[in-house]
Amino acid sequence: MKQPDISISACTYSQVLEIVSNKWTALVIYALEDGTIRYGEVKSRIEGVSQKMLTQSLKQLERDGLVRREVTPSVPPIVEYSLTPLGETLIPCMKMLKVWASNHYSLVRKARAEYDGGK
């Protein structure tokens, strides 16, 4: 019997998907692509994101070293977010996925419809 050659814990594909596969995470990275913005601006740029999901996504990205959170003491405090240099390295990859989706997602929808219709 053949031994598995793909390990979920060691596979780099799995590792990168662990970081960016959440839809909100990808959209937060896209929202921060142009530079530093405040929390409210991030929220207003991403349609449908709840405060809870945005906060969780930003915290996870900060934990992963992809987002920097800066608090300026004032009343109320000013909280700004930006991509770290590590986070910026994801932008070209995300852009390639965006181009792929623009070019091919209609074919995915068609395949799904054909599959679902054949059942």
N, C-alpha and C positions, 0 to 999 in steps of 0.2 A: 504494500500500500504506500502510495506517495505521501511524503511528509509535506505539510503546508509550507509554502514559501512566502506567505504574506502574513505578517504579524500585526494585529490591531494596535499593539502597544509600541512597536518599533517602526511601523510604516510611516514615512514622512507625509504621505498623502493624508493619512488619518490624523496626524498631528496638526497639519495646517487646517483641516476641516474642523477640528476641535475648536480652533480659534475663530474662524470666519464663517462657519456654516449657519450661524444664527442670522436670520434675515435682518434683525435690528442692528447687529454688529456691523454687517456689511454696509448698511445705510448710514450708520454713524461715521464709519471711516470715510465714506463718500462725502458726507456733510462737512467733515473737517479737512477735506482735501485742499481747500483754498486758504487755510490758515486758522489762526486763533479766533474763536467765537464764544460767546456766552451761552450758558445753558438754554436760555429761552430761545435763542436763535437756532440752536441745534434742534430743539423741539419743534419750532415752527417750520423748519426745512423738511422734516420727515413726517409725511402724511400718515396719520393713524397711530403713531407711537404714543403709548401711555407714559405718564410720568414715571410709573414704576418700572416699565421695561427700559425706558431710556436711562434711568438711573442705574439699573442693574447692568446694562450694556456698557455704559461709561466706566463703572467700577471694575468690570471684568477686563476691559481694554486697558485700564490703568494698571491693574494687577499684572497683566501680560506684558507691560512695558511698551504698549503701543500708543497710549494716550497720556498726555500730561495735563494735570488739573492744577490750576493756579488760583488761589484765593487772595484777593486784595481786601485788606481790612477797611471797611467802611460801613455805613448804615444805609441800606442793607449791604452785606458783603458782596463783592463782585467776584463771581466764579467764572473762569474762562477755561476752555479746553482747546487743546491742539494736539496734532500728531507728534510723536517723538520721532527722532531720526529712524528708529526701527519701524515705527508705524508708517512712515513715508515710503519705506521699501516695499510695502504692500500695494501702493497705488498702481504701478505698472501692471502687476498681476491682476488686480481688480479691473483695470481698464481692458485687459485682454479678455477677461470673462464677460465683460459688458459687450464688447464687440462680437464675441462668439454668440451671445444671447440675441443680439440685434440681428445677426445673420442667420441664425438657425432655430430660434425658439418657435417660430411658426411651424417648422417641421416637427418639432417635439409635440406641439399641440395637435397637429394633424395625425401623428402616429398614435397619440393617446386616444383621439376620437375614433380612429380605425380599430384600435385594440378594444376599446370599450363597446363599440358598435358590433363587434364580432362575437360578443359573449352572449 
